[in-house]
Amino acid sequence: MGLSGLGIFHTVIGVASIAGALVGFIRYGKISLKELSGKIYFYGTLITSVTALGISKHGGFNAGHAFSVFIILLIAVAYFLFSKKESSKRARYFENFLLSFSFFLSLVPTVNETFTRVPVGHPLAKDITDPIIGKTLLFLFILFIAGSVYQYFRQKKVNKETSVYLEG
């Protein structure tokens, strides 16, 4: 597999981040920064994105590095909305979307790297242009869109219930 020490650390933290996000999606329908699973996702994704900047198969700044910088920006804005705009119902829509979008974007290099390395000796894909990678990413994109729509309507319901509770 040929991973450096940094690559191994990056991978372990990345797997923990993915697990945190999946737990959040299953339990809460979103990545909730109030919950342990959301904190694991946030901090794990931050660490994974920063460590990705020190990893390069091809040398120099590349698309993977750009993804990392963009993901850091997305989770930073989501964290700002979570911590500084706590009472804003509108901010929750953006927070949910940004965290979900960062998760989807994290899966792009994850799928590429995993499929071109696993199983060791006979990887699922020869390179990033292999159709299995494209089909998997398309499936994940459809899940992201469906999940974002679900989160929108769920948040709308939460916002409405909160308004009724505050008025009553």
SULTA-V876195 format. One line per field, one symbol per residue. psi: psi as a letter, one per 20 degrees, with the letter a starting at -180 (. if undefined). A space follows every 10 residues. Layout:
psi=???
//
This chain:
psi=hlprghgggg gghgghgggg gggggggijr ooihqghhgg gghghggghg hhhjpphjqr pahhgggggg gggghggggg hghilhiohh hhgggggggg ghgghhhghg gggghjhqqp hmqhqgaiip hhgggghggh gggggghggg hghghggggg hhggghh.
//
